[in-house]
Amino acid sequence: MIAPLELTREILAAAAMVGGTFFMIVTGLGLLRFPDVYTRMHAAGKAGTIGVALLILAPVFFFAGSEPFVSFRGVLAIVFQFITTPAATYLLAHACYATRYPTHAGTALDELGRWMPVVPDEDFGEE
Amino acid sequence: MSPWFAWVTQSCLLGLFGAALLCLYRILVGPGAADRAVAFDTLSAIVIGMICLLCILWESSLYFDAVWILTLVGFLGSAAVARYLARGRLFP
């Protein structure tokens, strides 16, 4: 007979694992199927962040009470992930748009083009 | 660890392997460097999830430090690729 506390921990960890794996598979499908680098960033930046946060949460639930400092390190990793993944996605999208990376042929509206005109080549930093 | 929980953990590892295969396809055939950078970022997130699941499966928290270290290292890779795309070189 399993202790009820251990059963609760295993149920919570299994729910977090299944949810995180679902979101990571959705991210992979978005990377495979979307036609454009910007839409691929949309898939990787949102679903990937929440998926890896759920996957980090699973050992936090599983080791709660048995191993010290796992919850602290897990929450630290989730905070790092929530800071770094949107920052990296924003940096990549900004760089792609500044160098006029091609968009999908069905793109209807480009509101940013008014504020970020095409940069001439000699303005690309000082030598 | 109860048997159903070990089964769920192994099934989730298999699903993560499938997602990693999709990211590897995008890294291999991606039309540009930015597509490969996005796919590499997602692949590093999937490796982080695999490390978490292996920690659970082996019932040891020894490798859990690799999780937050890999988070920061993956961010450095993406930032370096973005800087290279925007400026044409890495170091000023």
Backbone of each chain as ProteinMPNN parsed JSONL, in Angstrom:
{"seq_chain_A": "MIAPLELTREILAAAAMVGGTFFMIVTGLGLLRFPDVYTRMHAAGKAGTIGVALLILAPVFFFAGSEPFVSFRGVLAIVFQFITTPAATYLLAHACYATRYPTHAGTALDELGRWMPVVPDEDFGEE", "coords_chain_A": {"N_chain_A": [[0.836, -1.194, 0.0], [0.621, 2.128, -0.952], [1.784, 5.142, 0.478], [-0.429, 7.925, 1.046], [0.597, 10.514, 0.633], [2.789, 10.173, -1.038], [1.503, 9.178, -3.281], [0.007, 11.412, -4.037], [2.084, 13.181, -4.746], [3.137, 11.797, -6.951], [0.969, 11.84, -8.713], [0.681, 14.601, -9.218], [3.199, 15.142, -10.377], [3.057, 13.5, -12.64], [0.946, 14.692, -14.035], [2.092, 17.205, -14.632], [4.232, 16.37, -16.22], [2.931, 15.147, -18.437], [1.483, 17.312, -19.479], [3.607, 19.09, -20.136], [5.015, 17.568, -22.056], [3.069, 17.426, -24.046], [2.92, 20.153, -24.802], [5.523, 20.515, -25.776], [5.548, 18.785, -27.986], [3.635, 20.053, -29.528], [5.03, 22.397, -30.046], [7.112, 21.369, -31.644], [5.617, 20.48, -33.844], [4.654, 22.947, -34.741], [7.049, 24.185, -35.496], [7.626, 22.528, -37.6], [5.501, 22.889, -39.441], [4.776, 25.589, -39.872], [4.997, 28.396, -42.146], [6.994, 30.333, -42.123], [9.636, 32.372, -40.801], [8.936, 34.066, -38.74], [6.438, 33.202, -37.842], [7.237, 30.72, -36.977], [8.845, 31.462, -34.835], [6.826, 32.433, -33.221], [5.55, 30.034, -32.495], [7.655, 28.716, -31.151], [8.333, 30.467, -29.123], [6.183, 30.785, -27.344], [4.648, 28.333, -26.792], [6.819, 26.691, -26.339], [8.053, 27.843, -24.092], [6.118, 27.573, -22.012], [5.886, 24.831, -22.033], [8.454, 23.835, -21.283], [8.576, 24.936, -18.775], [6.575, 23.519, -17.415], [7.719, 20.976, -17.59], [10.001, 21.3, -16.007], [8.757, 21.661, -13.631], [7.863, 19.14, -12.922], [9.953, 17.378, -11.648], [10.196, 18.99, -9.384], [7.77, 18.62, -8.044], [8.009, 15.845, -7.682], [10.303, 15.357, -6.11], [9.646, 16.648, -3.783], [10.091, 17.149, -0.422], [11.753, 14.921, -0.158], [14.313, 15.232, -1.345], [16.7, 17.753, -0.733], [16.583, 21.217, -1.661], [15.795, 20.937, -4.312], [13.405, 22.083, -5.113], [13.969, 24.792, -4.89], [16.041, 25.126, -6.797], [14.593, 24.365, -9.049], [12.549, 26.323, -9.259], [14.19, 28.509, -9.658], [15.28, 27.812, -12.154], [12.952, 27.92, -13.706], [12.329, 30.638, -13.534], [14.591, 31.748, -14.796], [14.182, 30.65, -17.351], [11.783, 31.899, -18.09], [12.675, 34.485, -18.287], [14.775, 34.427, -20.199], [13.961, 33.105, -22.62], [11.822, 34.653, -23.987], [13.39, 36.966, -24.362], [15.464, 36.078, -26.042], [13.951, 35.313, -28.268], [12.876, 37.782, -28.999], [15.229, 39.193, -29.661], [16.125, 37.71, -31.877], [13.947, 38.039, -33.657], [13.975, 40.796, -34.048], [16.49, 41.125, -35.251], [16.079, 39.638, -37.593], [14.038, 41.123, -38.81], [15.293, 43.565, -39.182], [17.211, 42.973, -41.079], [15.581, 42.403, -43.177], [14.433, 39.781, -43.501], [12.794, 37.33, -45.439], [9.208, 37.373, -45.553], [6.219, 35.348, -45.279], [4.344, 34.644, -48.273], [1.666, 35.212, -48.078], [1.369, 37.318, -46.319], [-0.428, 39.999, -45.005], [-0.329, 42.526, -43.792], [2.0, 44.963, -42.786], [2.944, 46.556, -40.273], [5.179, 47.48, -39.005], [6.991, 48.377, -40.827], [6.847, 51.104, -41.304], [8.11, 52.256, -39.149], [10.596, 51.119, -39.027], [12.646, 51.672, -41.328], [14.327, 50.497, -44.313], [17.646, 49.63, -43.751], [20.538, 51.153, -44.944], [23.594, 49.76, -46.347], [25.969, 50.903, -45.468], [25.434, 51.833, -42.985], [25.698, 49.849, -41.174], [26.92, 49.641, -38.525], [30.11, 50.69, -37.159], [33.367, 50.588, -38.615]], "CA_chain_A": [[0.0, 0.0, 0.0], [1.414, 3.34, -1.068], [1.353, 6.249, 1.335], [-1.207, 8.877, 0.236], [1.384, 11.683, 0.251], [3.588, 9.804, -2.215], [0.583, 9.074, -4.427], [-0.3, 12.777, -4.475], [3.251, 13.704, -5.455], [3.269, 11.152, -8.261], [-0.099, 12.307, -9.614], [1.017, 15.966, -9.647], [4.339, 15.093, -11.296], [2.627, 12.908, -13.912], [0.166, 15.7, -14.764], [3.014, 18.204, -15.174], [5.0, 15.751, -17.308], [2.103, 14.953, -19.637], [1.226, 18.631, -20.062], [4.822, 19.619, -20.754], [5.317, 16.824, -23.287], [2.098, 17.86, -25.052], [3.289, 21.461, -25.336], [6.75, 20.414, -26.569], [5.202, 18.191, -29.284], [2.96, 21.111, -30.291], [6.089, 23.284, -30.534], [7.791, 20.712, -32.768], [4.725, 20.509, -35.012], [4.638, 24.304, -35.256], [8.311, 24.405, -36.22], [7.607, 21.757, -38.851], [4.436, 23.202, -40.375], [4.569, 27.004, -40.164], [5.692, 28.682, -43.401], [7.687, 31.606, -42.056], [10.473, 32.362, -39.596], [8.259, 34.796, -37.664], [5.419, 32.318, -37.26], [7.939, 29.671, -36.224], [9.208, 32.049, -33.546], [5.593, 32.478, -32.438], [5.346, 28.714, -31.901], [8.719, 28.333, -30.228], [8.466, 31.372, -27.996], [5.088, 30.686, -26.375], [4.392, 26.958, -26.356], [8.055, 26.117, -25.815], [8.306, 28.35, -22.743], [5.224, 26.976, -21.012], [6.166, 23.399, -21.986], [9.642, 23.525, -20.487], [8.274, 25.272, -17.381], [5.853, 22.368, -16.832], [8.642, 19.844, -17.46], [10.86, 21.538, -14.845], [7.908, 21.549, -12.44], [7.631, 17.741, -12.569], [10.839, 16.94, -10.56], [9.921, 19.762, -8.163], [6.717, 17.886, -7.341], [8.374, 14.467, -7.35], [11.299, 15.343, -5.05], [9.234, 17.498, -2.669], [10.149, 16.474, 0.86], [12.746, 13.85, -0.071], [15.645, 15.736, -1.678], [16.724, 19.18, -0.42], [16.957, 22.274, -2.603], [15.352, 20.727, -5.683], [12.355, 23.055, -5.441], [14.62, 26.097, -5.083], [16.71, 25.136, -8.103], [13.59, 24.292, -10.104], [11.912, 27.632, -9.425], [15.22, 29.363, -10.268], [15.368, 27.471, -13.58], [11.746, 28.413, -14.385], [12.457, 32.095, -13.65], [15.562, 31.985, -15.869], [13.567, 30.321, -18.639], [10.796, 32.922, -18.43], [13.365, 35.714, -18.673], [15.689, 34.327, -21.344], [13.373, 32.678, -23.891], [11.267, 35.789, -24.74], [14.445, 37.897, -24.761], [16.149, 35.523, -27.215], [13.037, 35.384, -29.403], [12.788, 39.172, -29.436], [16.488, 39.553, -30.331], [16.157, 37.074, -33.201], [12.947, 38.643, -34.542], [14.451, 42.135, -34.388], [17.582, 40.981, -36.22], [15.51, 39.173, -38.864], [13.303, 42.199, -39.467], [16.219, 44.623, -39.58], [17.883, 42.545, -42.306], [14.543, 42.092, -44.167], [14.238, 38.367, -43.742], [11.546, 37.255, -46.209], [8.002, 36.901, -44.889], [5.37, 34.463, -46.063], [3.722, 35.356, -49.398], [0.312, 35.616, -47.726], [1.36, 38.349, -45.285], [-1.325, 41.052, -45.479], [-0.115, 43.844, -43.202], [3.327, 45.138, -42.199], [2.845, 47.84, -39.598], [6.476, 47.906, -38.478], [7.816, 48.938, -41.883], [6.849, 52.551, -41.211], [8.997, 52.693, -38.072], [11.943, 50.586, -39.245], [12.931, 51.655, -42.759], [15.441, 49.636, -44.73], [18.922, 50.222, -43.36], [21.558, 50.992, -45.978], [24.676, 48.879, -45.938], [27.073, 51.59, -44.787], [25.043, 52.143, -41.619], [25.72, 48.626, -40.367], [27.99, 49.679, -37.528], [31.351, 51.35, -37.545], [34.451, 49.627, -38.855]], "C_chain_A": [[0.874, 1.248, 0.0], [0.871, 4.384, -0.098], [0.627, 7.29, 0.495], [-0.4, 10.101, -0.174], [2.208, 11.382, -0.997], [2.718, 9.69, -3.456], [0.23, 10.461, -4.95], [0.856, 13.381, -5.254], [3.37, 13.11, -6.845], [2.189, 11.608, -9.226], [0.21, 13.708, -10.124], [2.159, 15.954, -10.649], [3.94, 14.516, -12.641], [1.809, 13.903, -14.719], [1.076, 16.744, -15.386], [3.81, 17.631, -16.347], [4.174, 15.625, -18.579], [1.794, 16.283, -20.304], [2.441, 19.203, -20.758], [5.178, 18.906, -22.032], [4.359, 17.206, -24.403], [2.516, 19.193, -25.664], [4.569, 21.38, -26.159], [6.473, 19.778, -27.932], [4.487, 19.213, -30.158], [3.987, 22.089, -30.846], [6.816, 22.677, -31.727], [6.932, 20.719, -34.019], [4.646, 21.905, -35.607], [5.906, 24.635, -36.015], [8.291, 23.68, -37.557], [6.663, 22.362, -39.875], [4.303, 24.67, -40.743], [5.455, 27.44, -41.324], [6.802, 29.717, -43.287], [8.551, 31.615, -40.802], [9.773, 33.075, -38.442], [7.173, 33.936, -37.026], [6.067, 31.164, -36.503], [8.412, 30.181, -34.874], [7.992, 32.153, -32.638], [5.338, 31.138, -31.756], [6.387, 28.421, -30.832], [8.769, 29.219, -28.997], [7.38, 31.199, -26.945], [4.909, 29.271, -25.864], [5.657, 26.318, -25.789], [8.34, 26.567, -24.393], [7.421, 27.658, -21.707], [5.482, 25.473, -20.909], [7.368, 23.071, -21.124], [9.435, 23.928, -19.032], [7.524, 24.125, -16.704], [6.791, 21.184, -16.635], [9.608, 20.039, -16.296], [10.058, 21.372, -13.557], [7.705, 20.092, -12.001], [8.613, 17.214, -11.515], [10.647, 17.72, -9.278], [8.822, 19.094, -7.354], [7.208, 16.539, -6.849], [9.344, 14.425, -6.175], [10.902, 16.181, -3.855], [9.266, 16.697, -1.374], [11.208, 15.409, 0.973], [14.155, 14.355, -0.352], [15.677, 17.238, -1.406], [17.109, 20.024, -1.622], [16.528, 22.018, -4.041], [14.292, 21.763, -6.061], [12.964, 24.431, -5.676], [15.273, 26.176, -6.46], [15.698, 25.092, -9.24], [12.913, 25.624, -10.347], [12.901, 28.615, -10.04], [15.324, 29.101, -11.771], [14.149, 27.993, -14.333], [11.826, 29.924, -14.57], [13.456, 32.455, -14.751], [14.94, 31.748, -17.235], [12.576, 31.402, -19.049], [11.452, 34.24, -18.778], [14.056, 35.536, -20.02], [14.984, 33.96, -22.646], [12.657, 33.812, -24.634], [12.329, 36.783, -25.173], [15.162, 37.384, -26.007], [15.262, 35.596, -28.447], [12.912, 36.806, -29.929], [14.053, 39.593, -30.175], [16.525, 38.977, -31.743], [15.164, 37.73, -34.159], [13.384, 40.03, -34.982], [15.558, 42.065, -35.433], [17.052, 40.555, -37.584], [14.802, 40.315, -39.579], [14.241, 43.297, -39.939], [16.969, 44.258, -40.852], [16.895, 42.1, -43.366], [14.546, 40.622, -44.547], [12.888, 38.178, -44.436], [10.379, 36.716, -45.39], [7.239, 35.976, -45.83], [4.635, 35.272, -47.139], [2.32, 35.845, -49.053], [0.24, 36.68, -46.659], [0.585, 39.557, -45.775], [-0.9, 42.433, -44.999], [1.269, 43.881, -42.566], [3.363, 46.506, -41.547], [4.189, 48.37, -39.156], [7.335, 48.581, -39.536], [7.87, 50.46, -41.865], [7.894, 53.036, -40.212], [10.424, 52.179, -38.251], [12.211, 50.556, -40.736], [14.16, 50.803, -43.054], [16.761, 50.346, -44.451], [19.905, 50.067, -44.515], [22.772, 50.253, -45.427], [25.766, 49.616, -45.161], [26.706, 51.97, -43.357], [25.125, 50.945, -40.692], [26.884, 48.642, -39.392], [29.248, 50.299, -38.083], [32.456, 50.31, -37.707], [35.551, 49.804, -37.83]], "O_chain_A": [[1.756, 1.403, 0.845], [-0.337, 4.491, 0.115], [1.012, 7.529, -0.65], [-0.672, 10.683, -1.224], [2.318, 12.213, -1.898], [3.138, 10.059, -4.553], [0.16, 10.67, -6.161], [0.654, 14.014, -6.29], [3.665, 13.819, -7.807], [2.445, 11.751, -10.422], [0.031, 13.993, -11.308], [2.112, 16.663, -11.654], [4.419, 14.976, -13.678], [1.943, 13.969, -15.941], [0.872, 17.137, -16.535], [4.036, 18.316, -17.344], [4.646, 15.952, -19.668], [1.831, 16.395, -21.53], [2.326, 19.747, -21.856], [5.598, 19.541, -23.0], [4.758, 17.305, -25.564], [2.48, 19.362, -26.882], [4.703, 22.102, -27.147], [7.08, 20.169, -28.929], [4.69, 19.252, -31.371], [3.85, 22.562, -31.974], [7.106, 23.369, -32.703], [7.432, 20.934, -35.123], [4.578, 22.057, -36.827], [5.857, 25.289, -37.057], [8.869, 24.155, -38.534], [6.975, 22.36, -41.066], [3.776, 24.988, -41.809], [6.557, 26.915, -41.48], [7.498, 29.964, -44.272], [8.228, 30.931, -39.831], [9.992, 32.725, -37.282], [7.009, 33.943, -35.805], [5.521, 30.682, -35.51], [8.393, 29.449, -33.884], [8.106, 31.984, -31.424], [4.958, 31.095, -30.586], [6.06, 27.942, -29.747], [9.201, 28.774, -27.933], [7.628, 31.443, -25.765], [5.003, 29.02, -24.662], [5.585, 25.501, -24.87], [8.811, 25.779, -23.573], [7.899, 27.215, -20.664], [5.321, 24.891, -19.836], [7.321, 22.139, -20.322], [10.043, 23.339, -18.138], [7.804, 23.794, -15.551], [6.686, 20.466, -15.641], [10.003, 19.065, -15.656], [10.603, 20.99, -12.522], [7.408, 19.837, -10.834], [8.148, 16.631, -10.535], [10.898, 17.196, -8.193], [8.914, 19.003, -6.13], [6.877, 16.121, -5.74], [9.227, 13.547, -5.32], [11.733, 16.415, -2.978], [8.564, 15.695, -1.235], [11.549, 15.009, 2.086], [15.099, 13.953, 0.328], [14.754, 17.941, -1.816], [17.867, 19.589, -2.489], [16.863, 22.811, -4.921], [14.278, 22.262, -7.186], [12.524, 25.159, -6.566], [15.093, 27.147, -7.195], [15.912, 25.71, -10.283], [12.717, 26.025, -11.495], [12.516, 29.461, -10.848], [15.44, 30.035, -12.565], [14.275, 28.458, -15.466], [11.445, 30.446, -15.618], [13.203, 33.358, -15.549], [15.136, 32.533, -18.163], [12.525, 31.785, -20.218], [10.859, 35.047, -19.493], [13.94, 36.397, -20.892], [15.375, 34.464, -23.7], [12.865, 33.936, -25.841], [12.202, 37.391, -26.236], [15.44, 38.155, -26.926], [15.736, 35.899, -29.541], [12.85, 37.027, -31.138], [13.974, 40.272, -31.199], [16.907, 39.664, -32.69], [15.48, 37.955, -35.327], [13.195, 40.409, -36.138], [15.57, 42.845, -36.385], [17.514, 41.046, -38.614], [14.935, 40.473, -40.793], [14.01, 43.899, -40.988], [17.329, 45.142, -41.629], [17.293, 41.486, -44.356], [14.644, 40.255, -45.717], [11.916, 38.823, -44.043], [10.518, 35.749, -44.64], [7.569, 35.843, -47.009], [4.339, 36.449, -46.937], [1.83, 36.792, -49.668], [-0.841, 36.937, -46.128], [0.891, 40.095, -46.839], [-1.086, 43.416, -45.717], [1.665, 42.936, -41.883], [3.756, 47.493, -42.168], [4.342, 49.574, -38.95], [8.295, 49.277, -39.206], [8.832, 51.049, -42.356], [8.493, 54.094, -40.398], [11.36, 52.744, -37.686], [12.024, 49.514, -41.365], [14.922, 50.443, -42.156], [16.972, 51.491, -44.852], [20.089, 48.958, -45.017], [22.955, 50.134, -44.216], [26.416, 49.029, -44.296], [27.574, 52.388, -42.591], [24.673, 51.011, -39.549], [27.74, 47.758, -39.426], [29.432, 50.419, -39.294], [32.471, 49.287, -37.022], [36.55, 49.086, -37.867]]}, "seq_chain_B": "MSPWFAWVTQSCLLGLFGAALLCLYRILVGPGAADRAVAFDTLSAIVIGMICLLCILWESSLYFDAVWILTLVGFLGSAAVARYLARGRLFP", "coords_chain_B": {"N_chain_B": [[8.905, 4.204, -6.356], [5.965, 3.949, -8.174], [4.675, 1.473, -10.522], [2.992, 2.438, -12.637], [3.707, 5.096, -12.725], [6.368, 5.056, -13.547], [5.923, 4.092, -16.117], [4.466, 6.2, -17.28], [6.464, 8.161, -17.216], [8.394, 7.095, -18.967], [6.92, 7.059, -21.342], [6.536, 9.797, -21.753], [9.188, 10.544, -22.184], [9.584, 9.289, -24.634], [7.784, 10.771, -26.227], [9.068, 13.263, -26.087], [11.377, 12.632, -27.492], [10.272, 12.357, -30.047], [9.461, 15.038, -30.531], [11.996, 16.211, -30.526], [13.04, 15.064, -32.832], [11.468, 16.36, -34.773], [12.435, 18.995, -34.434], [15.084, 18.562, -35.195], [14.745, 17.998, -37.881], [13.965, 20.54, -38.766], [16.298, 21.934, -38.233], [18.049, 20.711, -40.032], [16.949, 21.131, -42.681], [16.168, 23.765, -42.664], [15.47, 26.93, -44.171], [16.984, 29.241, -43.667], [19.475, 30.914, -41.572], [18.217, 31.93, -39.3], [15.951, 30.357, -38.934], [17.182, 27.977, -38.214], [18.351, 28.792, -35.834], [16.125, 29.284, -34.193], [15.039, 26.709, -34.094], [17.138, 25.425, -32.831], [17.091, 26.617, -30.327], [14.624, 25.668, -29.357], [15.313, 22.963, -29.343], [17.246, 22.872, -27.331], [15.608, 23.453, -25.159], [14.066, 21.129, -25.166], [15.99, 19.228, -24.525], [16.531, 20.034, -21.933], [14.078, 19.358, -20.73], [14.234, 16.559, -21.083], [16.368, 15.965, -19.361], [15.184, 16.583, -16.917], [13.173, 14.608, -16.817], [14.764, 12.311, -16.787], [16.034, 12.649, -14.338], [13.843, 12.152, -12.67], [13.35, 9.494, -13.375], [15.648, 8.101, -12.637], [15.618, 8.614, -9.98], [17.233, 10.567, -8.705], [18.755, 13.608, -7.804], [21.077, 14.595, -8.845], [21.751, 15.516, -11.371], [20.313, 17.802, -11.641], [21.284, 20.327, -11.519], [22.256, 20.84, -14.019], [20.094, 21.762, -15.402], [19.386, 24.525, -14.986], [21.77, 25.66, -15.733], [21.973, 24.912, -18.451], [19.825, 26.386, -19.401], [20.771, 29.075, -19.301], [22.977, 28.859, -21.044], [21.804, 28.157, -23.479], [20.429, 30.524, -24.016], [22.618, 32.231, -24.461], [23.626, 31.191, -26.879], [21.489, 31.733, -28.692], [21.399, 34.55, -28.54], [23.914, 35.169, -29.555], [23.685, 34.298, -32.229], [21.654, 36.023, -33.121], [22.945, 38.514, -32.897], [24.97, 38.142, -34.737], [23.467, 37.942, -37.094], [22.359, 40.511, -37.249], [24.513, 42.302, -37.376], [26.493, 41.233, -38.946], [28.876, 40.343, -37.97], [30.477, 38.9, -35.072], [32.005, 40.042, -32.917], [32.611, 43.384, -32.005]], "CA_chain_B": [[8.177, 4.665, -7.546], [4.983, 2.938, -8.584], [4.91, 1.074, -11.926], [2.32, 3.294, -13.634], [4.42, 6.364, -12.843], [7.523, 4.804, -14.416], [5.426, 3.957, -17.498], [4.152, 7.548, -17.772], [7.72, 8.879, -17.452], [9.033, 6.604, -20.196], [6.128, 7.502, -22.496], [6.826, 11.212, -21.989], [10.517, 10.597, -22.812], [9.403, 8.938, -26.058], [7.192, 11.931, -26.889], [10.09, 14.3, -26.233], [12.246, 12.227, -28.602], [9.591, 12.72, -31.29], [9.567, 16.491, -30.721], [13.383, 16.516, -30.88], [13.214, 14.715, -34.246], [10.9, 17.454, -35.573], [13.369, 20.128, -34.392], [16.267, 18.211, -35.985], [14.382, 18.183, -39.287], [14.004, 21.972, -39.089], [17.71, 22.361, -38.246], [18.722, 20.198, -41.233], [16.464, 21.668, -43.949], [15.678, 25.129, -42.509], [15.996, 27.709, -45.287], [17.939, 30.269, -43.304], [20.147, 30.755, -40.276], [17.317, 32.254, -38.195], [15.124, 29.166, -38.674], [18.0, 27.009, -37.476], [18.556, 29.285, -34.473], [14.882, 29.049, -33.445], [14.929, 25.271, -33.855], [18.146, 25.034, -31.84], [16.582, 27.067, -29.032], [13.62, 24.687, -28.936], [15.977, 21.686, -29.056], [17.863, 22.958, -26.006], [14.516, 23.331, -24.187], [13.659, 19.72, -25.107], [17.031, 18.514, -23.784], [16.296, 20.362, -20.521], [12.978, 18.507, -20.285], [14.714, 15.176, -20.982], [17.17, 15.842, -18.141], [14.239, 16.534, -15.794], [12.512, 13.295, -16.771], [15.745, 11.3, -16.375], [16.186, 12.812, -12.886], [12.743, 11.434, -12.02], [13.43, 8.058, -13.65], [16.748, 7.538, -11.859], [15.379, 9.009, -8.591], [18.426, 11.242, -8.207], [18.756, 15.027, -8.171], [22.465, 14.991, -9.111], [21.883, 16.212, -12.651], [19.337, 18.87, -11.746], [22.0, 21.594, -11.73], [22.441, 21.054, -15.459], [18.898, 22.363, -15.984], [19.429, 25.993, -15.093], [22.972, 26.025, -16.5], [21.631, 24.806, -19.877], [18.948, 27.509, -19.73], [21.573, 30.267, -19.606], [23.846, 28.617, -22.197], [20.967, 28.247, -24.672], [20.181, 31.947, -24.288], [23.828, 32.807, -25.055], [23.705, 30.789, -28.281], [20.514, 32.479, -29.492], [21.797, 35.961, -28.601], [25.06, 35.287, -30.457], [23.21, 34.186, -33.611], [20.927, 37.25, -33.455], [23.918, 39.586, -33.09], [25.654, 37.885, -36.002], [22.56, 38.261, -38.2], [22.089, 41.938, -37.345], [25.693, 43.117, -37.629], [27.418, 40.609, -39.889], [30.034, 39.798, -37.268], [30.15, 38.657, -33.674], [32.644, 40.958, -31.975], [32.839, 44.692, -32.621]], "C_chain_B": [[7.225, 3.574, -8.005], [5.118, 2.652, -10.079], [4.226, 1.97, -12.941], [3.068, 4.602, -13.808], [5.672, 6.207, -13.708], [7.091, 4.7, -15.872], [5.118, 5.332, -18.087], [5.433, 8.308, -18.091], [8.396, 8.424, -18.736], [8.255, 7.02, -21.438], [6.394, 8.971, -22.809], [8.219, 11.386, -22.595], [10.415, 10.279, -24.299], [8.784, 10.097, -26.834], [8.189, 13.058, -27.087], [11.081, 13.934, -27.333], [11.606, 12.553, -29.951], [9.674, 14.205, -31.575], [10.989, 16.884, -31.108], [13.673, 16.145, -32.33], [12.638, 15.793, -35.156], [11.839, 18.654, -35.603], [14.615, 19.822, -35.226], [15.988, 18.336, -37.478], [14.464, 19.656, -39.665], [15.444, 22.489, -39.09], [18.38, 21.904, -39.54], [18.269, 20.928, -42.484], [16.008, 23.112, -43.855], [16.285, 26.055, -43.545], [17.034, 28.741, -44.871], [18.561, 30.028, -41.947], [19.189, 31.015, -39.115], [16.389, 31.08, -37.877], [15.906, 28.138, -37.857], [18.222, 27.469, -36.039], [17.314, 29.05, -33.62], [14.742, 27.569, -33.108], [15.948, 24.81, -32.822], [17.726, 25.458, -30.435], [15.554, 26.079, -28.485], [14.26, 23.344, -28.592], [16.665, 21.719, -27.697], [16.797, 22.88, -24.908], [14.084, 21.875, -24.043], [14.699, 18.898, -24.351], [16.909, 18.79, -22.287], [15.166, 19.494, -19.959], [13.378, 17.053, -20.153], [15.546, 14.972, -19.719], [16.266, 15.773, -16.921], [13.59, 15.158, -15.672], [13.494, 12.205, -16.363], [16.065, 11.41, -14.892], [15.09, 12.047, -12.148], [12.935, 9.929, -12.166], [14.542, 7.393, -12.841], [16.647, 7.856, -10.374], [16.614, 9.642, -7.968], [18.389, 12.692, -8.667], [20.16, 15.521, -8.494], [22.558, 15.864, -10.357], [20.965, 17.416, -12.748], [19.997, 20.24, -11.887], [22.185, 21.898, -13.205], [21.26, 21.781, -16.078], [19.057, 23.874, -16.108], [20.708, 26.468, -15.777], [22.673, 25.969, -17.998], [20.682, 25.907, -20.315], [19.77, 28.736, -20.136], [22.429, 30.055, -20.844], [23.044, 28.674, -23.501], [20.642, 29.689, -25.033], [21.407, 32.596, -24.927], [23.944, 32.447, -26.534], [22.755, 31.579, -29.154], [20.908, 33.945, -29.621], [22.975, 36.145, -29.546], [24.618, 35.215, -31.909], [22.469, 35.446, -34.026], [21.884, 38.405, -33.713], [24.66, 39.41, -34.411], [24.767, 38.246, -37.197], [22.402, 39.766, -38.361], [23.319, 42.719, -37.785], [26.641, 42.514, -38.638], [28.681, 40.093, -39.25], [29.678, 39.685, -35.796], [30.707, 39.722, -32.758], [32.907, 42.289, -32.648], [34.332, 45.028, -32.705]], "O_chain_B": [[7.621, 2.425, -8.2], [5.62, 3.493, -10.826], [4.793, 2.247, -13.998], [3.077, 5.169, -14.9], [6.007, 7.091, -14.497], [7.801, 5.161, -16.766], [5.454, 5.611, -19.238], [5.507, 9.014, -19.097], [8.906, 9.239, -19.504], [8.852, 7.305, -22.476], [6.472, 9.357, -23.975], [8.422, 12.271, -23.427], [11.072, 10.914, -25.124], [9.194, 10.384, -27.959], [8.174, 13.735, -28.114], [11.576, 14.816, -28.035], [12.291, 12.971, -30.885], [9.924, 14.609, -32.71], [11.18, 17.786, -31.924], [14.457, 16.821, -32.997], [13.228, 16.117, -36.186], [12.031, 19.269, -36.652], [15.148, 20.711, -35.889], [16.862, 18.725, -38.252], [14.963, 20.0, -40.736], [15.776, 23.385, -39.866], [19.199, 22.636, -40.095], [19.112, 21.319, -43.291], [15.51, 23.659, -44.839], [17.489, 25.99, -43.791], [17.899, 29.082, -45.677], [18.225, 29.067, -41.255], [19.321, 30.398, -38.059], [16.074, 30.827, -36.714], [15.373, 27.515, -36.939], [18.276, 26.646, -35.124], [17.425, 28.66, -32.458], [14.376, 27.209, -31.99], [15.667, 23.913, -32.027], [17.975, 24.741, -29.465], [15.599, 25.7, -27.315], [13.818, 22.662, -27.668], [16.674, 20.716, -26.983], [17.044, 22.308, -23.846], [13.769, 21.426, -22.941], [14.344, 17.974, -23.618], [17.149, 17.905, -21.465], [15.275, 18.96, -18.855], [12.931, 16.368, -19.232], [15.447, 13.928, -19.074], [16.529, 15.007, -15.994], [13.471, 14.609, -14.577], [13.111, 11.266, -15.665], [16.339, 10.401, -14.242], [15.348, 11.383, -11.144], [12.718, 9.173, -11.219], [14.395, 6.25, -12.408], [17.489, 7.421, -9.588], [17.0, 9.304, -6.849], [18.026, 12.969, -9.811], [20.424, 16.722, -8.43], [23.332, 16.82, -10.406], [20.838, 18.004, -13.822], [19.359, 21.201, -12.318], [22.262, 23.06, -13.604], [21.389, 22.36, -17.157], [18.888, 24.439, -17.188], [20.734, 27.561, -16.341], [23.068, 26.868, -18.74], [20.718, 26.329, -21.471], [19.512, 29.357, -21.167], [22.598, 30.988, -21.63], [23.536, 29.177, -24.511], [20.585, 30.042, -26.211], [21.268, 33.419, -25.831], [24.315, 33.289, -27.352], [23.136, 32.049, -30.226], [20.768, 34.528, -30.696], [23.048, 37.145, -30.26], [25.109, 35.977, -32.742], [22.624, 35.906, -35.157], [21.672, 39.191, -34.636], [24.944, 40.379, -35.115], [25.249, 38.789, -38.191], [22.318, 40.257, -39.486], [23.184, 43.711, -38.503], [27.518, 43.213, -39.145], [29.492, 39.459, -39.925], [28.712, 40.287, -35.327], [29.987, 40.257, -31.914], [33.391, 42.31, -33.78], [34.699, 46.094, -33.198]]}, "name": "protein", "num_of_chains": 2, "seq": "MIAPLELTREILAAAAMVGGTFFMIVTGLGLLRFPDVYTRMHAAGKAGTIGVALLILAPVFFFAGSEPFVSFRGVLAIVFQFITTPAATYLLAHACYATRYPTHAGTALDELGRWMPVVPDEDFGEEMSPWFAWVTQSCLLGLFGAALLCLYRILVGPGAADRAVAFDTLSAIVIGMICLLCILWESSLYFDAVWILTLVGFLGSAAVARYLARGRLFP"}
